[in-house]
Amino acid sequence: MDKQEPKTSGTSVIRSFALIYRIMMILLSWTALILQCYLMLINREVGLLETMIRFFSFFTILTNLLVALSFSLPLLTPGYRLSKFMARPQTFTAIVVYIIVVSAVYNMFLRNLWRPEGLQFIVDLMLHTILPALTILYWIVFIDKRGFRWAVVIPWLWYPLIYCLMILLIGSVSGFYPYPFVNVTTLGYPIVLLICVALAGVFLVLSLIIVAITKLLNWKQENRH
């Protein structure tokens, strides 16, 4: 019995810390999304409906929304099917892949295209740097990494592929493209489609790397015993 107590106590502490971390992420992610929506609305150059369509056209917004839902639903509505799906380690790991791409693409290629100030600067930092880093840290510390198969990366590609099709469809109707590298008006369909294929390749490679990391961590843990 004595040998089990430290383990039980340690598990309890970890669960408590994970809960606190989850609540913090719920507050931060929803605050950032609401503030970004507010900023777009008060600075809008088009109608309310089109502004909201543009808001949800950004991969950053949709992916941070997935982050917010992945932390919120399992805690607030644990019995629902969607909540159980969002609580799966494979689902959360896929979201980690997406948010890594959000942060990497923005900070490497898009950050210098504008100079946000004031509240917009803070929200921009939260959506593209702070929340991605905290999401990755949560995955490293708390997510169960056992049982990942290589084939799991295939369904992970559906989200970015559907997104590409969605923004091309919206852009063909409205003329608005959320990112310069998918702007068909200036680049043309052949180049944009090539870029989309290249991005799909990035998602695939990154997903495989993440799965490889889980397998390596499992192998190291198994060899300790």
N, C-alpha and C positions, 0 to 999 in steps of 0.2 A: 504493500500500500504506500509506503513512504517513497518508493521509487516513482510512483505514478503522480504524486502530488506536484512536483516541480513541472512536469510535462503539462498537467491540467492547468496549473496556474499560468504557465507560459502561453498556452493556447488561448486562455481567457484574455490575457493582456493583448495578444496579437489581434484577437477578434474585436476587442474594444477599440484598439488603435485603428483598425480597418474601418470600423463604423464611424469613428470621428473623421477619418480621412474621407470617407464616402460623403458624409454630410457637408464637409468643407467643399468637396468637388461639386456637389449639387448646387450649393449657394454660388460658388464662383462661376460655374458654367452657365447657369440660367441668368445670372446677373449680366455677364458679358454679352449673351445673346440678346437679352431685352434692351440693354443699352445700345447695342449696335443697331437694332431695329429702330429704336427711338431716334438715333442720330441720322439714320437714313430718311426717316419720315420728316423730321424737321428741316432737313436740307434737300428735300426731294425737288427734282426738276420736272417730274412727270406726275401723272395722277396717282391716287392712293393705291389702286389695284395694281397698276404697273410697277409701282415702287415695291410692293410686297412680292410680286413675281420676281423682280430683280434681286430682292433680298434673299429669296430662296434659290436663286440661280447660282449663288457662290458655293463652291465646293467647301470652302472654309466654314460657312454657316451650316451647311448640311452635316458636315463631319463633326463639328462641335455640338450640333444638336444630337447626333448619335452618342457622343460622349456624355452629354447631359442625361439622355434617356438611359444609357447603360448604368449610370450611377443612381438614377432616380427610381426607375420602375421596379427593380428587384427589392428595393427597400420599402417603397410606398405601396406597391400593389403586387406582392410576391406570388399571389395565387393565380395570376393571369398567365395565359400561354406566352404572350409577348414578353412579359417580365421574365419568365423562365428562360426564354430564348436569349434575352439580353444578358442574363446571368451566366450563361455558358462560357467557359474559358475560351472556347474557339471563337465565339462571337466577339468577346472583348478583345482578343488578340487581333482579330481582323480590324477592329476599330483602331487599335494601336498602329497597325500598318497604315491606315488611312490618315491618321493624325500626324504621323511622322512625315508623310508626303506633303501634307498641308504646310507644316512648319518648314521643311526643307526647301520646297519650291518657292514659298513666299520669301524666306530669308535670303535665298541665293539669287533669285531672279526678279522678284516683284517689289521688294522693299524700297528700292531706290526710285521707283516710278512715282512716288508721292511722298509728301512730308506731313503726316498727321500731327496735329497739335492738341494740347489740352486733353479733354475727355476722350477724344478719338484716338489719341496716342496711347492712352492707358488701355482702352478696349482693344485696340490693335495688338498691343503687347500681350494681352491676356489670351486672345484668340489664336495667335500665331506662335507664341513662345511659352508663356506660363502654363496654360492649360495642357498643351501637348507634353511639356516636360513632366507635369504632375501626373498625367495619364500614364506615361511611360513608367514613371517611378512606381505607381500603384501596380502596374502589371509585373514589374520586376519583384516587388516585395510580397504581393498578396495573391496573385493569380496562380492557380494550379496548372502546372505545365506538363503534366503527365498525359500520355496517350495521344499526342499529336501525330497525325499521319501526313505524308507528303501530299496526298490527294486533297487535303482540306483546303489547300490554297486555291483550287479551281473555283469553288463557289465564292470565294472572297473577291474574285475579279468582277462579279456581276455588278456590284455597286458602282465602281468607276466607269464601267462600260455603259451602263444604263444612264449614268450622269452625262457622259459625252453625247449620247444620242439625245438626251433631254435638252441640253443647252444648244445643240445644233438645230433642233426643232423649234425651240423658243426663239432663237436668233433669226431663223428663216422667216418667222412671222413678225417679230418686233424690231429686228435689226440690232438688238442689244446682245452683246457677248461679254460675259463677266471678266474674261481674261484676254489679253492681247494675243496669246499663242493659239487661241481657238476662234479668232475673229475671221470668219470666212470672207467678209467684205474686203479686208485688206490682204489676206493670205491666199484665199481660194480654197476650195474643198480638197484638192489633192494634198496640199501641204498640211492642212488642219487634220485630215484623216491620218496622215503619216505621223503627225505629232501625237494623236490619240493612241495609235498603235505603239509608239515609243513609250508613252506613259503607261500603257497596259504592261509593257515589258518591265518597266520600273516597278510597278506594283507586284508583278510576278516574282521578280528577283528578290525584292525586299521581303515578300511573304516567305519565300523559300529560306532566306537567311534567318528569319524569325523562327521558323519551324526547326531549322538546324540548331539554333541556340537552345530551344526547348529540349531537343534530343541530346545535346551535349550536356546540359545541366542534369538531365535524368541519368545519363550514363555516369557522370561524376558522382551523383548521389548513390547510385546502385553499387559503385565500386568502393564506397566508404564502408559498406557493411560486409 
